[in-house]
Structures are given as structure tokens and as C-alpha cells.
């Protein structure tokens, strides 16, 4: 029944949210990464590179926001492996609750947590000298939520095929780090050699970074701050990636043995 599915959806969400709020060390660790990048990498390179129409901090800030939700979203899926190893997942799978409800609840909770962390970093934008209007603020939050949803679904897809924390971490580090570095978050894609440009344009994180660049810099004069991909293409690519990842996560989770 729909009522039972909604109750299960709510219960799974609350379980994940409460579990996260009780682990303050995770929050500190997650937030320290973007802060370190902004302070040490951002300000460090700012002393070496002078940009027109802004600073290097301005340039990397959209990418740092994406990095914040990227790592939190992808690692939120590790709870599936934890649930599998400690028998919680088996109890959920044999219950009358649809597996799709479980997947959607995991995606939603992971997206809420990731977006909340992105919000914390976003609040500091004015203190870094970044102009932020109310409209930009809410558009950024909406974009971060959908970006987080697609990445969380991607993480669930991987976690559904993994049986150990070590295996999951190895695969994620092998995939996620390169995805971030070739996304244009730290350097303009137009400066890349051809083979890196090809990787950048098939990388979903590139379109996430470019969408945020559009929100922040669409009114800037032509410079490296201006998005290199038309905003409509970024939106369509993110939407397609979200749909494909959600469908794939559901498909492979349906194959999970009781």
C-alpha cells in the first residue's frame, strides 16, 4: 500500500539523517576538505595567478561546492555495505516494502545531507568576496540537490555490486578523484590537451561545475569565468545522468539477493 511505502520511505530517511547527525566527526571531516582546498589551494594559487574580472578563489568556488556534495553523496552509499554486513539490509529486503522505496529513500537522504553541507560552504561565499544574490543562493541549492541525487544514485549503483568497504573505497577513489580533476573545477577546460578535453566532456561532473559557474558568473564579461558549455546542455546532461543512475541503481538493487 502507498501509505506503508511512504512510512518506510520516511523511516529510512530519518534513520540515515539521525545516524549522520550523531557522527559529528564525519561532518567535521567532510567540511574540512573544501575549507582546506579554498584556504591552501585557492589562496596559494591566487598569489601566483592574476585573473581578469575576479580572483582564483572566485573561479574555483563553484567547483569546491561540487566537490563538497560529490564526496559526501558518493560515500553516503557506503551505508548499504554496512547494512549488508550487519544484517540490516536482509531484514529490509524480506519486508513487504518495495526495494524501489529503499533506493529512493537512500538517494533522498544522501542528497539532503550533501546539499546541507554545500549550504554551509555557500554561506561563507560573501566572506570570501564572492557576490551572492538571493536568487543565486536558491538556484545554487536547487542545482546542488539534483547534482547530489545523481551522484548518490551512482554511489548506490556501485555499492549494490560491492561486498566490502575496502572494495567500495578502492573503486570510488579510482573513479571520483579523476572525475573531479578533469571537470574544469580547478582549471579552464579550454586549456586542456585534446585527450583531457574528451574526458572532460564525457564527465558528468564537468556539467555540474559548469552549471554552477553559469549561476555565479553568467553576467561577467567574456573570460575564463564564463561557462564553456551552454547552460541548457548542462541541465539536460545532468537530468539524463540522474535518470540513468536512478534507473540503474533500482535495476541492480532489484537483483540483490535476500
C-alpha positions in Angstrom: 0.0 0.0 0.0 1.1 3.6 -0.7 0.7 4.5 2.9 3.1 1.8 4.0 5.6 2.7 1.3 5.5 6.4 2.5 6.0 5.3 6.1 9.0 3.2 5.1 10.4 6.0 3.0 10.2 8.4 5.9 11.6 5.9 8.4 14.7 5.1 6.2 15.3 8.8 5.6 15.1 9.6 9.3 17.4 6.7 10.1 20.1 7.9 7.7 19.7 11.6 8.8 19.9 10.7 12.6 22.8 8.4 12.0 24.7 11.2 10.3 23.9 13.9 12.9 25.2 11.6 15.6 28.6 11.2 13.9 30.0 14.7 14.3 33.5 13.6 13.2 32.1 12.8 9.7 30.7 16.3 9.4 34.0 17.8 10.5 35.9 15.6 8.1 33.6 16.3 5.2 33.7 20.1 5.7 37.4 20.2 6.3 38.1 19.1 2.7 36.6 22.1 0.9 37.9 24.5 3.5 41.5 23.2 3.0 41.1 23.5 -0.8 39.8 27.0 -0.5 42.4 28.2 2.0 45.5 26.5 0.9 45.0 25.8 -2.8 42.7 28.8 -3.6 44.7 31.4 -1.7 48.0 29.8 -2.6 47.5 29.9 -6.3 45.9 33.3 -6.1 49.3 34.7 -5.1 50.7 33.3 -8.4 47.9 33.8 -10.8 46.2 37.1 -11.5 42.8 36.9 -13.3 40.7 39.5 -15.1 37.3 40.1 -13.6 37.9 38.2 -10.4 40.2 36.0 -8.4 41.2 32.4 -8.5 39.1 31.9 -5.3 36.1 33.1 -7.4 37.0 30.7 -10.2 37.3 27.5 -8.1 34.4 28.3 -5.7 31.7 26.6 -7.9 34.0 23.5 -8.3 34.6 23.4 -4.5 30.8 23.4 -3.9 30.5 20.5 -6.4 33.4 18.7 -4.6 31.6 19.1 -1.3 28.5 17.3 -2.5 30.4 14.9 -4.7 32.3 13.2 -1.9 29.5 13.2 0.6 27.0 11.9 -1.9 29.2 9.1 -3.2 30.2 8.0 0.3 26.7 8.1 1.6 26.1 4.9 -0.4 28.6 3.1 1.8 25.8 2.6 4.3 24.4 0.0 2.1 27.5 -2.2 2.5 27.3 -1.5 6.3 23.6 -2.6 6.3 24.5 -5.7 4.3 27.4 -6.8 6.6 25.4 -6.3 9.8 22.2 -7.9 8.6 20.0 -4.8 8.4 19.7 -5.0 4.6 18.4 -8.5 4.7 15.6 -7.5 7.1 14.6 -4.7 4.8 14.8 -6.9 1.7 12.5 -9.6 3.1 10.0 -7.0 4.3 6.9 -6.1 2.2 8.4 -2.7 1.4 9.4 -2.2 -2.2 13.1 -2.2 -3.0 12.5 1.0 -5.1 11.3 2.7 -1.9 14.5 1.8 -0.2 16.6 3.1 -3.1 14.7 6.3 -3.4 14.9 6.9 0.4 18.7 6.3 0.3 19.0 8.8 -2.6 16.9 11.4 -0.9 18.7 11.2 2.5 22.1 11.3 0.8 21.0 14.3 -1.3 19.7 16.2 1.8 22.9 15.6 3.8 25.1 16.6 0.8 23.1 19.7 0.0 23.1 20.7 3.6 26.9 20.5 3.6 27.0 22.5 0.4 24.8 25.1 2.1 27.3 25.5 4.9 30.1 26.2 2.4 27.8 28.5 0.3 27.1 30.7 3.4 30.7 31.6 3.5 30.8 32.9 -0.1 30.3 36.6 0.9 33.2 36.3 3.4 35.4 35.2 0.5 34.5 38.2 -1.5 32.0 36.4 -3.8 28.9 38.3 -4.7 25.8 36.2 -3.9 22.2 37.3 -4.5 19.2 35.7 -3.1 18.3 34.3 -6.5 21.8 32.8 -6.9 21.6 31.3 -3.4 18.4 29.4 -4.1 19.3 28.4 -7.6 22.6 27.0 -6.3 20.8 25.0 -3.6 18.4 23.5 -6.2 21.2 22.6 -8.5 23.2 21.1 -5.7 20.3 18.9 -4.7 19.8 17.4 -8.2 23.6 17.0 -8.6 23.7 15.2 -5.2 20.8 13.0 -6.2 22.5 11.8 -9.4 25.8 11.2 -7.6 24.2 9.4 -4.7 22.4 7.1 -7.2 25.7 6.4 -8.9 27.2 5.5 -5.5 24.3 3.2 -4.7 24.8 1.5 -8.1 28.4 0.8 -7.2 27.6 -0.2 -3.6 24.9 -2.7 -4.8 27.7 -4.7 -6.5 30.3 -4.4 -3.7 30.6 -6.7 -0.6 33.3 -4.9 1.3 34.2 -1.4 2.5 37.7 -1.8 1.0 36.4 -2.7 -2.4 34.0 0.2 -2.4 36.6 2.7 -1.3 39.1 1.5 -3.9 36.6 1.8 -6.8 35.4 5.2 -5.6 38.9 6.6 -5.2 39.8 5.3 -8.7 36.8 6.9 -10.3 35.9 10.0 -8.3 39.3 11.7 -7.9 39.9 11.8 -11.7 36.3 12.9 -12.3 36.8 15.9 -10.1 40.2 16.9 -11.6 39.1 16.8 -15.2 35.8 18.6 -14.6 37.1 22.1 -15.1 36.7 22.8 -11.3 40.3 23.9 -10.9 41.4 24.9 -14.4 39.6 26.0 -17.5 38.8 23.1 -19.9 39.8 25.1 -22.9 43.4 25.0 -21.7 43.3 21.1 -21.5 45.1 19.0 -24.1 42.8 17.2 -26.5 42.6 13.8 -24.7 41.7 15.6 -21.4 39.1 17.7 -23.2 37.5 14.4 -24.4 37.5 13.0 -20.9 36.1 16.3 -19.6 33.1 16.4 -22.0 32.0 12.8 -21.1 32.4 13.5 -17.4 29.1 14.3 -15.7 30.9 16.4 -13.0 32.0 18.8 -15.7 28.4 19.7 -16.4 27.7 20.1 -12.7 30.6 22.5 -12.3 29.6 24.4 -15.5 26.0 24.8 -14.3 27.2 26.4 -11.1 29.6 28.6 -13.0 26.7 29.9 -15.0 24.7 30.7 -11.9 27.7 32.6 -10.4 29.3 34.2 -13.5 26.7 34.4 -16.3 26.8 38.2 -16.1 30.6 38.5 -16.2 32.4 39.8 -19.3 33.9 37.1 -21.5 36.7 35.5 -19.5 37.7 32.1 -18.1 34.9 32.6 -15.6 32.2 32.2 -18.3 30.9 28.6 -18.6 32.3 26.8 -21.6 29.2 24.7 -22.1 25.7 26.2 -22.9 23.6 26.1 -19.8 20.8 24.2 -21.4 23.2 21.4 -22.4 24.5 21.2 -18.8 20.9 21.0 -17.4 19.9 18.3 -19.9 23.1 16.3 -19.3 22.6 16.4 -15.5 18.9 15.4 -15.9 19.8 12.5 -18.2 22.6 11.3 -15.9 20.2 11.5 -12.9 17.5 9.4 -14.7 20.0 6.8 -15.9 21.7 6.5 -12.5 18.3 6.1 -10.6 17.0 3.5 -13.1 20.3 1.6 -13.0 20.5 1.7 -9.2 17.0 0.4 -9.0 17.7 -2.3 -11.6 20.8 -3.7 -9.9 19.2 -3.4 -6.4 16.3 -5.5 -7.6 18.9 -8.2 -8.3 20.2 -8.1 -4.7 19.7 -11.5 -3.0 17.7 -11.7 0.2 
